Amino acid sequence: MVADGQAGPEYNGIGEIAPIFSPDRKRVAYVAEKTKNWFAVVDVQAGPAYDGMIPCGPAFHPNGVLEYLAVKDRSLCRVKHSPAQ
């Protein structure tokens, strides 16, 4: 994935949901997989590694917070990433 001309890390695959943009269109997020770990990637920065991602997300809120559901060690996690200030 390339965002604003900056290449992000390489992954084995990208999630089934197309990349999404924040409400202000300044940030992009997508789901990626590498070595059986799943990540939500915002711009070109990968978030924490999870065992799986629930396919109904991620989604940006109007305030710029990215939210998604993920699975880690057989537990469902609700994850929120706040925009950098």
N, C-alpha and C positions, 0 to 999 in steps of 0.2 A: 504494500500500500504506500502511496506517495501522497502527502498532504502539504500543500503550499510549496511544492518542489523539494521537500525533504523526505527522503526514503526512510520508512520505518523498518523495524526488525523483520526478518524473514520468518514465516510460519509455515507449518505443514498444510494448513488449510484455514479458510475463513468460514465463519458461521453461516447458517442458512439465511439469516436476515441481512438485508442490504445495509451498508453503512448509513448512519443517520447523522443529521446535523442538529446542532443546538438551535434554540429559537432565534438567536441573533446571527446564525449562520457563520460564526467564527470558529466553531469547534466541530470535529467529526469524531464519531465513535463507531466501533465495530467489534465483533467477537472473533477471536482467532484461537487456533489450536497448535500446540507444539509439544511433541513428545508426551502425548496423552494428558497434557495440562491445558486448561482453557483460561483465557484472559479476556477482559474487556479492555480494549485499547482506545485511549482518548488522545486525539491528534496522533502522535507516534509513540506515546508512552503507555506501556502495558501496565495494567493494574496487577493485583495479587493473582497467584495461580489457584485454580479451582479444579476439582475432578470433573465438573460438568457445568453447563450453563443452561438455564431454562429458556426455551426458544421464544418466549414472548417479549424479549427485551434485547438490549438495553433501551432505555427511554430517557430523554432529557425533560426536565421540568422547566417551566417558564423562567425560574430563577437561575437556570444554568446547571443545576445539580443533575448528575447522571445517576440513574437507579436501575438495578437489575437484580435478578434472583440467580443464585449459583449454589452448587452442591460441593461440600467439602467434608470428607470423612463421614459420609452418610448423613450429614446434617444440611438442612436448607438454610441458606444465608441470604438475607436482604442487605444489599450493598449499596451505599451511596457515596459518590465522589463529588466533592464540592469543587467549584472552579477555583483556580489559583487567583489570588488577589494581586 
